[in-house]
């Protein structure tokens, strides 16, 4: 083990898929590069029953890894009692910090939209019952999402819009409902002007950073598989857009992640 560098402020990658082959084939290397770039915690995401089990196993194995469990809209279906029981049981694991990613994807439309909406509502009920926040995947479906989620807001813990892709008007509506906006590496792209506007205007205490690794690789590594260490480039871009220091962004987004997901604040750096 090499000595950890003092970066002054650590980062949290709030959304990665450590079980995907681009990362799972070299987890030791992935984690070493996190240490070198100041990424202290990774939240690895479940998208179905199998990956949710794997996310839990990774969270058990590595002290700096936390997990979510849930069903992605690409695989949406009406949950059986067995499905629901499985997700509730997994959600009781100590290092499962949220349900999801769940939501609506009208861009890919891999499942019928009524099925997606029904599946989202079922999982929202599970999240309320488990007293867990939610990681939402919403793509070109914000109007339907806001209609569905609004009645749950009073019972749902403050939750996360993963890879937020809406405009500023939509961001305001989400912020008014108490949600956090998670910003991926796409904010570094030249054509991401609306996302950059959201980053400039949103309250800093409501922003998170993520990679969605192995997807959405930031500049200067665009075209290569993404990995959690690259979340630093997203944080640096946010600092540039807001006219503040990297350390301010790192501290704020890490505190925000701790607030949403509820882990101990003295957890320290990855081991």
C-alpha positions in Angstrom: 0.0 0.0 0.0 1.4 3.4 -1.0 1.1 6.4 1.3 -2.1 8.4 0.8 -1.6 11.9 -0.5 -3.0 14.9 1.4 -5.3 16.6 -1.0 -6.9 18.9 1.6 -10.4 17.8 0.5 -11.7 14.4 -0.5 -14.3 13.6 -3.2 -17.2 11.1 -3.3 -18.1 9.4 -6.6 -21.8 9.1 -5.8 -22.6 6.8 -8.8 -20.4 4.2 -10.4 -20.9 0.6 -11.7 -17.9 -1.2 -10.1 -19.3 -4.6 -11.2 -19.1 -3.7 -14.9 -16.2 -5.5 -16.7 -14.4 -2.3 -17.5 -13.9 -1.7 -13.8 -14.2 -5.1 -12.1 -11.3 -6.5 -14.1 -8.9 -4.1 -12.3 -10.5 -3.0 -9.0 -7.1 -2.8 -7.3 -5.9 -0.4 -9.9 -9.2 1.5 -9.8 -8.9 2.0 -6.1 -5.2 2.9 -6.2 -6.0 5.7 -8.8 -8.7 6.9 -6.4 -6.2 7.2 -3.6 -3.9 9.2 -5.9 -6.6 11.6 -7.0 -8.3 12.1 -3.7 -11.5 10.1 -4.2 -12.4 8.6 -0.8 -15.8 7.0 -1.3 -17.6 5.3 -4.2 -21.3 4.4 -4.3 -21.7 1.4 -6.6 -25.2 1.1 -8.1 -27.6 -1.8 -8.5 -29.7 -1.8 -11.7 -31.4 -5.2 -11.2 -31.5 -8.1 -8.7 -28.2 -9.6 -9.8 -26.2 -6.3 -9.8 -27.8 -5.3 -6.5 -26.5 -8.4 -4.9 -23.1 -7.7 -6.4 -23.2 -4.1 -5.1 -23.9 -5.3 -1.6 -21.1 -7.8 -1.8 -18.6 -5.1 -2.9 -19.8 -2.9 0.0 -19.1 -5.7 2.4 -15.6 -6.3 1.0 -14.3 -2.7 0.7 -14.7 -0.2 3.5 -14.8 2.8 1.1 -17.6 1.3 -1.1 -21.3 1.8 -0.4 -24.2 0.4 -2.4 -27.6 1.0 -3.8 -30.2 -1.6 -4.8 -33.0 -1.3 -7.3 -34.4 -1.9 -10.8 -33.3 0.4 -13.7 -36.1 1.6 -16.1 -34.4 -0.4 -18.9 -35.5 -3.5 -17.1 -38.7 -2.2 -15.7 -41.5 -4.7 -14.9 -44.3 -5.0 -12.4 -42.5 -6.2 -9.3 -43.6 -9.4 -7.8 -43.8 -9.9 -4.0 -40.6 -11.9 -4.3 -38.9 -9.0 -6.1 -40.1 -6.5 -3.5 -39.0 -8.7 -0.7 -35.5 -9.1 -2.2 -34.9 -5.4 -2.6 -36.3 -4.7 0.9 -34.0 -7.4 2.4 -30.9 -6.0 0.5 -31.8 -2.5 1.6 -31.5 -3.5 5.2 -27.8 -4.2 4.7 -25.7 -1.7 6.8 -23.9 -0.1 3.8 -26.9 0.1 1.4 -27.5 3.9 1.4 -30.3 4.2 -1.2 -32.8 2.5 -3.5 -32.2 2.8 -7.2 -31.3 3.5 -9.7 -34.9 3.6 -10.6 -36.9 6.0 -12.8 -38.1 6.7 -16.3 -36.1 6.6 -19.6 -38.1 7.9 -22.5 -34.9 8.4 -24.6 -34.1 4.7 -25.0 -37.7 3.6 -24.3 -36.6 0.0 -23.8 -39.8 -0.8 -21.8 -43.3 0.5 -22.3 -43.8 3.8 -20.6 -46.8 2.6 -18.5 -44.6 -0.3 -17.2 -41.8 2.2 -16.4 -44.2 4.4 -14.5 -45.7 1.5 -12.5 -42.3 0.1 -11.6 -41.2 3.5 -10.4 -44.2 3.9 -8.2 -43.7 0.4 -6.7 -40.1 1.2 -5.9 -41.0 4.6 -4.4 -43.3 2.7 -2.0 -40.4 0.4 -1.1 -38.1 3.4 -0.5 -40.7 5.0 1.8 -41.1 1.8 3.7 -37.4 1.3 4.1 -36.8 5.0 5.0 -34.1 5.2 2.3 -33.3 8.0 -0.2 -33.7 7.2 -3.9 -31.2 7.5 -6.8 -33.3 8.5 -9.8 -32.5 7.9 -13.5 -34.7 10.3 -15.5 -34.1 10.9 -19.1 -36.4 13.0 -21.3 -39.2 12.2 -18.8 -39.1 15.0 -16.2 -42.7 16.0 -16.6 -44.0 12.5 -15.9 -41.4 12.0 -13.1 -42.5 15.2 -11.3 -46.1 14.2 -11.5 -45.4 10.7 -10.1 -42.9 11.8 -7.4 -44.7 14.8 -6.0 -47.2 12.9 -3.8 -44.3 11.0 -2.2 -42.1 14.0 -1.3 -43.6 14.4 2.2 -42.8 10.8 3.0 -39.6 10.3 1.0 -36.1 11.2 2.3 -34.2 13.8 0.3 -33.1 12.0 -2.9 -30.8 12.3 -5.9 -31.3 13.1 -9.6 -28.5 11.0 -11.0 -26.8 12.5 -14.1 -29.1 15.5 -14.0 -29.9 16.4 -17.6 -32.8 18.9 -17.3 -32.8 22.6 -18.0 -32.6 25.3 -15.3 -36.4 25.5 -15.1 -36.7 21.8 -14.4 -33.8 22.0 -12.0 -35.7 24.6 -10.0 -38.7 22.3 -9.7 -36.6 19.4 -8.5 -34.8 21.6 -6.0 -38.1 22.9 -4.7 -39.0 19.3 -4.0 -35.9 18.9 -1.9 -33.8 16.8 -4.4 -30.1 16.9 -5.0 -28.6 17.3 -8.5 -25.8 14.9 -9.3 -23.4 16.2 -12.0 -21.5 13.8 -14.2 -18.5 14.2 -16.6 -20.6 15.5 -19.4 -20.4 18.9 -17.7 -16.9 19.1 -19.2 -18.2 18.9 -22.8 -18.3 22.0 -24.9 -21.9 21.5 -25.9 -23.2 21.0 -22.4 -24.2 24.6 -22.0 -27.5 24.0 -20.3 -26.0 21.6 -17.8 -23.2 24.2 -17.2 -25.9 26.8 -16.5 -27.5 24.6 -13.9 -24.2 24.1 -12.2 -23.6 27.8 -12.1 -27.0 28.6 -10.7 -27.9 25.8 -8.3 -27.2 26.1 -4.6 -23.8 24.5 -3.8 -25.3 22.6 -0.9 -27.5 20.7 -3.3 -24.9 19.5 -5.8 -23.2 16.1 -5.9 -20.5 14.7 -8.3 -20.4 11.4 -10.0 -18.9 9.4 -12.9 -21.5 6.9 -13.9 -18.4 4.9 -14.7 -17.7 3.2 -17.1 -19.9 5.7 -19.0 -19.8 9.5 -19.6 -16.1 10.0 -19.4 -15.0 13.6 -18.9 -12.6 15.6 -20.9 -9.6 15.0 -21.2 -10.3 11.2 -21.3 -13.4 11.3 -23.4 -13.6 8.2 -25.6 -12.0 5.9 -23.0 -13.9 4.0 -20.2 -14.7 6.2 -17.3 -13.6 5.4 -13.7 -14.2 6.8 -10.3 -10.8 8.7 -10.1 -12.0 10.8 -13.0 -14.7 12.5 -10.8 -11.9 14.9 -9.9 -12.2 16.4 -13.4 -15.9 17.0 -13.0 -15.3 18.7 -9.6 -12.6 20.9 -11.2 -14.9 21.9 -14.0 -17.7 22.8 -11.5 -15.1 25.0 -9.6 -14.2 26.7 -12.8 -17.8 27.3 -13.7 -18.7 28.7 -10.3 -15.5 30.7 -9.9 -14.4 29.1 -6.7 -11.7 26.7 -5.6 -11.6 23.0 -6.2 -11.3 22.5 -2.4 -14.6 24.4 -1.8 -16.4 22.1 -4.3 -14.8 19.0 -2.9 -15.7 19.8 0.7 -19.3 20.9 -0.2 -20.1 17.9 -2.5 -18.6 15.5 0.0 -20.7 17.0 2.9 -23.8 16.8 0.6 -23.2 13.1 -0.1 -22.7 12.4 3.6 -26.0 14.3 4.3 -28.0 12.4 1.7 -26.6 8.9 2.2 -25.9 9.1 6.0 -22.6 7.4 6.4 -20.2 8.4 9.3 -18.3 11.6 8.6 -15.1 10.3 10.2 -14.8 7.4 7.8 -11.5 8.6 6.4 -9.8 7.8 3.1 -10.0 4.6 1.1 -7.9 1.6 2.3 
